[in-house]
C-alpha cells in the first residue's frame, strides 16, 4: 500500500485557502466600488472549481 503524501495534501489545502482568500478580497473590493453589490453569479461560478482539487486529493 502506498504511503500518504501529507506534504502534498497540506500544500493543496494552503493553495485552496489562499485562492479563497484572494477571491474574497476581490469580491470585497468589487462591492466597495459597486454600492448595490449585485454580483452573486460570480460566487456560484467559482464553486465547481473549488470542488475539483478536493476530489483529486482523495485518490
QUINORSUL-V281977 format. One record per residue. N is the residue number from 1. RES is the residue in one letter. PHI is phi as a letter, one per 20 degrees, with the letter a starting at -180 (999 if undefined). PSI is psi in whole degrees, -180 to 180 (NA if undefined). Layout:
n=N res=RES phi=PHI psi=PSI
n=N res=RES phi=PHI psi=PSI
//
This chain:
n=1 res=X phi=999 psi=141
n=2 res=X phi=f psi=145
n=3 res=X phi=f psi=134
n=4 res=X phi=f psi=141
n=5 res=X phi=e psi=89
n=6 res=X phi=f psi=-32
n=7 res=X phi=f psi=-43
n=8 res=X phi=f psi=-45
n=9 res=X phi=f psi=-42
n=10 res=X phi=f psi=-44
n=11 res=X phi=f psi=-41
n=12 res=X phi=f psi=-41
n=13 res=X phi=f psi=-42
n=14 res=X phi=f psi=-43
n=15 res=X phi=f psi=-41
n=16 res=X phi=f psi=-42
n=17 res=X phi=f psi=-43
n=18 res=X phi=f psi=-43
n=19 res=X phi=f psi=-43
n=20 res=X phi=f psi=-42
n=21 res=X phi=f psi=-43
n=22 res=X phi=f psi=-41
n=23 res=X phi=f psi=-40
n=24 res=X phi=f psi=-46
n=25 res=X phi=f psi=-41
n=26 res=X phi=f psi=-44
n=27 res=X phi=f psi=-41
n=28 res=X phi=f psi=-43
n=29 res=X phi=f psi=-38
n=30 res=X phi=f psi=-39
n=31 res=X phi=f psi=-35
n=32 res=X phi=f psi=-40
n=33 res=X phi=f psi=-29
n=34 res=X phi=d psi=105
n=35 res=X phi=f psi=-36
n=36 res=X phi=f psi=-21
n=37 res=X phi=m psi=43
n=38 res=X phi=e psi=65
n=39 res=X phi=c psi=53
n=40 res=X phi=f psi=-22
n=41 res=X phi=f psi=-24
n=42 res=X phi=f psi=-38
n=43 res=X phi=f psi=-35
n=44 res=X phi=f psi=-29
n=45 res=X phi=f psi=-32
n=46 res=X phi=e psi=-14
n=47 res=X phi=f psi=-46
n=48 res=X phi=f psi=-32
n=49 res=X phi=f psi=-38
n=50 res=X phi=f psi=-30
n=51 res=X phi=f psi=-27
n=52 res=X phi=f psi=-48
n=53 res=X phi=f psi=-33
n=54 res=X phi=f psi=-38
n=55 res=X phi=f psi=-38
n=56 res=X phi=f psi=-30
n=57 res=X phi=f psi=-17
n=58 res=X phi=f psi=-18
n=59 res=X phi=f psi=NA
//
